[in-house]
């Protein structure tokens, strides 16, 4: 199974294959969370119906993201947490869901392991700067609104919907024994719970913005299609905006398609030694589109758009300016890693 590499060609393919138009997956041309469009377009690849979210009353909208508890976080995951913190500090209400049930079912991880990871993830989010009083950091276990919504939407879902929601690199992970080869019941439960959470948020908010990697666009599409099927028999409100902000992907080390918590050696994670952080970041090719180092720089809310343009040029030149920038970036990565609860 050939891995799907998240290149510019991949993004164009997503547009064509799923019937998206340039009006569906768009660059930002409006501000959000006190961030101007140029900054938003550095942080995110595109948005889907993001203007519906931006036009809603700020008191009646919420941004949500989530992480599977299949392993300790890697630095692309950390970049998502930091982007949520940036949005929160810009005035948005934010939720981070810790996918303990997702990993327990979808990845067949031991219950005690996913609960321990969820506790440490929650503490890590706070150490990184997320305000748990102003926003929400929670596990899936015990959150009744999402579990109830998951069950209620079940009558509006067909098996073909689950099959169509497989991640683009599903076959790649199947070959490595990391996931079931088919959309099994337990995996369908994981996807249904994610959609249930989006629908549950829509009961109390007029607009929900899901922040995910672009490789997960099928999950939002799944939830949107189910929401649109709700009728007068469903005790669920469908009249809310369900939008998305999609991030770019960071190409994995060792030829892997992306940073992954499930594939050892594919990513910088919070267990890696400082000297290895410096070595791996310094060894990347002098091609920004192929460099995990440059892609990670783009993901983290650390550089503005003008600085990233300069770094793009320095990456290609691969001279002393680039080496200095990489060394400073590696120090920052090490500092982020040190915050992980041991």
N, C-alpha and C positions, 0 to 999 in steps of 0.2 A: 504494500500500500504506500503510494507516494504521499508525502506530507504536503499539506496545503501551506504554502509560505505566504505570509500576509504582506504582500507587496502592493504597489499601486495597481498592478494588473488585477490582483485579487479584489480590491475595492471596486474596480470597474465591473468585474464579473458579477459581484453581488448586486450591483445596480441592474444589470441586464437579466440575470437569472431569476430574480424574485420580483421583477416587475416594478421595482422602485424607479422613480424618475428623479431628475435633479431637484424636483420640488418635494420629493419624499425624504431623501437623504441630502440635507443641505448644509452648506457652510453657515456659520453664524453671521448674521448681519444685524444683530440687535444685542444690547448688553444684558448681562445676567449676573446677579450677585456682586454688583459693583465692578465687574470685569468687562472690559471693552471687547468688541468683536474680534480684534486681532489677537488678544490674549486667549479668548475662548477657542479660536481656531488653532492655536498652538497646543492647548490642553486636550482638545477633542478632535477626532476626525470629522465628525458631522453630527447633526441632530435629526431626529424624526419628529415632526410636528412640535418642535420645541417652542414655537411662537405661541401655541395654545397654552403652554405652561406659563410663559412669560407674561401673557396677557391676563392671567387669572390673578385674583386678589392674593397678595403675598401671604396674608393670614390664612388662606384657604388652599395652600399648595404645599407639597412636600417632595423632596428628592430622596430616592432610596437606592441602595446598592446592597450587594451581599457577596459573601465569600464561602466557598465550600471548605469544610474542616477535614479535607483529605490529607493535609500535611501542614507543616509550618509555613508561614507566608514567605514569598519571594519578593524581590524589590519591585516588581510590576504591581503586585498586590498592594504593597506599601504606597505606591504612587496613587492608587485609587483612594486609599484612606486619606492621604494628604490632599487630594482634590476635594474630597468631601469636607475636610476641615476648611479648605479655602472657600467653598460654597457656604458653609455654615457661618464663617466669619463675615461673609458678604451679606448676611441677613436671611439666608434660606433655612427653613426647617429641614433637618436631614435625619435619615434613618440608615443604620448599618445593621444588616441581618447576618448573623453568624450561622452558617448552614450546617448545624450538627445533625439534624435529621436527614438532610441531603446527603451528607457523607456516610451516615449510618446505612441508608438505603441504597442510594445511587452508586456509592463506591464500596459498600459492604465493609465499612470500617467498624472496629469494636466500639460499643457504646461508651465505655469508660474513656477511651482515647478521644473520641470526638467531644465529649463533655469537657475534658481537661483542656483540649485545644481551644474550645469556645471561651472558656474562662480566661485563658492567656491572651487570646485575640482581643477580648473586651478590654482587658487591662492595657494592652499595647495601644489600642486606639486612643485611650485616654492619655497615655504617656506621650503619644505623638501630638496631642493637642485637641482631640475631639472633646467637646463639652457635652457630657452625658446628661446634664441638667437641661440644657437648651435643646438637645436632640435625643435620639434614641439609639442605643446599642443593645441588641437583644439576640437571644438564641431563638431557634424555631420551636424547641421543646417548650410546651406549656403556654404557647401563644394561641389562645382559643380563637380569636377573630379570623386569623389566616387559616387555621385548620377547619373551621366551620365553613368559610368561603370555599375552600378547596372541595369540600364534600358537596356543597350546593351547586357548584358549577359543573359537577361530574356529569349531569344529565345532558349537558350541552357540548360534550366532547366525544369525538369518534376516534377509533384507533388510528385512522389515517392522519389525524392531527398530530399524534405523538410521533409517528414515523417521519412526518415532514419536519419535525423540530430537532432532528439529530444534528449535533454540532458538525461543522464541515470536516473536522479531523477525527470524527468518530472511528473510522476504520483504522487510522494510525494508532489510536489508543487500544483498540481491540487486539491488534497484532501483538501488543506488548502486555496483554493480559490485565489491563488497567480498568476495563469496563466491560459490561455484558455486551455481546455482539448484537443483540436485538433490544428493542424497547420493551424490556421486561416490566412486570407489574411494579417492582420496587423502583425502577427508574422512572416509570410513569408517575408514581407517587411523588417523586422528587420534583419533577417538572410541574405537576399539578399544584404542589404546595407553593412553588414560586409564583405561579399565576394567581393562586389564592391570596397570597400576600398583596399583590398589586391590586386585586379586586377589593380586598379588605380596606386598604388605604383609601380607595375611591369612595367608600361609604361615608367617610368623614372629611374628605377633601375634594375640591373641585378640579384639581389638577395634580397628577402624579408624574414625576420625571424619573425614569429609570436610568441609572448610570452603569453601563456595562461595556465590556470590550466588544468590538464590532463582530467578533466571531460568535457572539451570543445573540445576534439580532433575531434569530429564529425564535428565541424564548419570548421576546416582547411581542413578536408577530402572533405567536400562539395565544398569548393572553389577550391581545387586541381582538382576535377573531372570536374567542370565547365570549368576551364582553359584548361584542356586537350581536351575538345570538341570544342574549338574555331577553326574556319576554315577560309578560305580565304575571306568569306563574312563578318567577324567581323572586325570592325575597331579598334581592340584591339590587342596588342602584347601579345603573349602567351609564348615567348621564354625568360622566366626568372625563376629563382629558387624560389620556394615557400616552405620554410622550417618552422619548429616549434621547440620551446623549451618549454617543458611542466613542470609545477611546481607540487609539491605534494599538497595535500589538508590538511587543518586543520580541524580536527573533531570538530563539533559544541558542545556547551554546551546543557544540557537538553536532550541528546539523539538524537539531530538533526545530520544529516549526515555530515554537513560541516558548516563553518561560512557562514552566508547569510545576505545580506542587507535587504532581504524581510521577514525574520522570526525573530520577536522580541525575545530576550533572547538567540539566538543561538551563538552570537559572542560578542567579545569586539569591540565596535564601538567608534566613536569620541565624543559621548555624555555621556559616562559612567563616574561615579565618581571614583576618585583615590582609595578610600577605597575598592570599588567593584573590581577594577582591581587587587589589591593585594589579595583579598579574593578568586576570581574565579581562579586565576592562582595558588594559594597555595592549593586549594581544589582538584586538579586533581589527578587521580590515579597514583600509582607508577609503571606504565607500559608505557614505552615510546611510544609504538605503539597505546596506547589508551589515551595518555595525550595530550590535546590541548596545554598545556604549552610547552612541549618538541617539539611538531610539529611546533608551532609558532617560537620557537627558531631556528629550522632548516630553516624556511622560510626567516627570516630576515637576510640580509647580515651584520651580526654583529659578528658571530663566525666562526672560521676556522674549518676545518674538524677534526683536532686533539682535539680541545676544545669540539666539539659536541660529539665525542666519550667518552670523560670524563663525559660530562653532561648526556649521556645515562646511564652510570654506576651509577652516583649519583642519577639519577631519580629512578632507581630500588632500591637503598639503602634507599632513602628517609630520609636521615639524615640531620645533621646541614649544611653540605656543599651544599646540594641541596636547603635547605630552604634559605640560603644566596644568592645562585645564582638566585632563583626565586624572591626574594625581590629586587635584583639589576635589574633584567629584568623587573619587574613591574614598577620600577621607570623610566626605559627607555621608556616603553609603555606609561606611563603618560606624559612624555615629548613630545612624538610624538603626542599624543592626544591634548595637549595644543596648538599645532601649527595650528589646524583646525580653519579657519575663522569663528568667531561667528556672 
